[in-house]
Amino acid sequence: MSYLVVGISHRSADISVLERVALDPDAATKLALAVQETPAVAESAVLATCNRTEVYANVDRFHAGMDEVTAILADVTGVPLLDLAEHLYVHFEEGAVAHLFQVAVGLDSMIVGESQILGQLKETLRIGQDLETIGTGLNAVFQHALRVGKRARTETGIDSAGRSVVSAGLDAVGGYQGRRALVVGAGSMASLAAQTLLAGGASSVTIANRNYDRAVALADRIGGTAIKLADVPAAMGEADLIVSCTGARGVVLTEEMVRDAADGRPFGVLDIALPRDVDPAAARIAGVTLVTLADLAGTAGGSEHDIDEVRRIVGQETGAFEATRRAASVLPTVVALRTMASELVDSELARLDRRLPGLDETQRGEVARTIRRVVDKVLHTPTVRVKELAADPGGPTYADALRELFALDPATVDAVTAPKEAPHDTTATAAQTTGGDPA
């Protein structure tokens, strides 16, 4: 089985494209289940955030897996594959592992070094486990990615500035000290925005949401005020700053609504929703400062030294994870070799019993122990050494040599891991790939 990542993010597409592929939780679940059910895929997980949609999979074959994932991604998002292809990136095997680790440490985030991504990765892992689309393979790499993310933040100052999309956006709209804020939405980003506003000195925070009970719950939690979505136009007129982050498709705050609320005074609007909540035309209104996700791309949260150090950690951890995988890949061969040797010893002992039926139990036991000790000693060095050598790049070829030297039946080796039935091969779609040889 091999790791595969197919994704689209702020690095490969602009906001107008990301809006078309943005997934709500239900759609992300549908995507993960659909991918996992295809012949080439054994496991799947979907990471959907405000600036990326990525499918992680454990596949039998690269081309078949990539074709199936991209086709389902196009189907679930409703975006034709031809429109998606030029924006998709594909990572395979070690490249897929390295990419996930870069995501976990925040190097691939819109705000470099932000730590929200760790929580999003944990949630992706939890959902995949609940859906049973994540098995041992993806569980191992996601768990390792979470450890890498924590290590990067412990050993470097990559997130020392405490920057997030929310905090960077609030700074960009002129800060929030002493301002009256209105937060439209009640999800995780809205919660972060509300907490940031109150902790940073906003004079008041009002929460509006389509589901009023959720608005009340968030307001109670952070010490704010809840209103119904229908009351937003009136509440805008009482605010100096608006943060909008709903999951709606289509404009939530129109140009007219913003114009009436601003009324020529300094007025900040932070739109961190995907798709966008605020009509882009609002940016042309006198006194209004509109900041969107597109304006925040590439903002750094750590120094160049920190970023370089985090890159070193990612490289080191990717190498360590791959060494562990390579070492584990030879275990079926070692098990098959020892199984063959044990069966051979049993066969020879049975033959000895037939030829020398007069041996008593003590003699028979001593002969059996002697033969087994000899076989164990002969096999000890090659089996230990092949595990050591397998940790190096190209190491699995030693397992191939062991299979050839001892004429091991490939079916016997494969039976140790009992892989999923091989899928039908297909032709790959056009997409840029990184990682191992997909041939």
PyMOL commands that set and color helices and strands:
alter all, ss='L'
color gray80, all
select helices_A, chain A and resi 15-21+25-36+62-77+81-85+94-105+116-131+136-155+165-172+188-199+212-222+229-237+255-262+280-284+293-296+304-329+331-355+361-390+396-405+410-417
alter helices_A, ss='H'
color red, helices_A
select strands_A, chain A and resi 2-9+41-49+52-59+89-92+111-112+180-184+204-209+225-228+241-244+267-271+288-292+299-300+432-435
alter strands_A, ss='S'
color yellow, strands_A
deselect
rebuild
show_as cartoon
